[in-house]
Amino acid sequence: MVTDADFRNLQRCVTLAEEALLAGDDPFGSVLVGGDGTVLFEDRNRVTSGDLTRHPEFEIARWAAENLTPEQRAQATVYTSGEHCAMCAAAHGWVGLGRIVYASSSAQLADWLGKLGLPPAPVQTLPIKAVVPGVEVDGPVPELAAQVHELHRRRHRADG
């Protein structure tokens, strides 16, 4: 179940995704929130650097591993504009982060990109639970998924 606080954090993720888009990157944004509700870290996609692992969810996992205790990581929530890819879900699981809340699913993204005539991602599209079965996951959130969809349309209209 997505709460009002969850919705506000997801809105920030969509804003970060738009910042990524405006910087010429794929529109993804994520926020890490501690167990007490404090925003600990946030980032946006940065794959145009040439490093295709520079997803914000992966950056959150790296930051959390370096800056939080295992207990703090387990109590934290990762909010993200798009459901984790398999790489990011695995990093989330290995680091021991808690709950994940996403605005749009990886299945939605695959459908959107397919309808735009784009090739599938180089990594199999899997739901987070297929990679990290024990993690609590909530999403998608239809009102925000529509906004994320529009960001992806804008991104790929500019490319084509």
C-alpha positions, 0 to 999 in steps of 0.5 A, a space after each residue: 500500500 502506498 501512503 501519502 509520504 510514499 507518494 511525495 517521495 515518488 513525486 521527487 523521483 519523477 522530478 529527478 527523472 525529468 532532470 535526467 531527461 533535461 540533461 540528455 539522459 534516460 529519465 530515471 530518478 531515485 530517493 533513499 529514505 531512512 527508517 525515520 523518514 529522512 531523505 538520505 541520498 538521491 540521484 538520477 540516471 547518468 548513463 550518458 557518461 558511457 557507464 551503463 551501470 550508472 542507474 540511480 538505484 545502483 548508486 543508492 546501493 553503493 552509497 548505502 553500503 558505504 554510509 549505513 549500518 546493515 540495520 539502517 539499510 534494512 530499515 530504509 526505503 528506496 523510491 524510484 521512478 521505474 522498477 529496478 532492473 535485474 542489476 539494480 535489484 541484485 545490488 539492492 538485495 546484496 546490500 540488504 536494503 529494505 522496501 522498494 516503492 516504484 512509480 512505473 513497472 519494468 513491464 510497463 517500460 518494456 511495453 512503452 519502448 516496444 510501442 516506440 519501436 525501440 529494441 529490448 534492453 540488453 538485460 532480461 526484464 524481470 520483476 524485482 521479486 524474481 531477483 530479490 524474493 524477500 524484499 517488500 515491494 509496492 508499485 506501480 502507482 498509476 497517476 505517476 506511471 503516466 508521468 513517467 510514460 510521458 518522460 520516456 515518450 519525450 526522450 525517444 521522440 527527441 532521439 528519433 
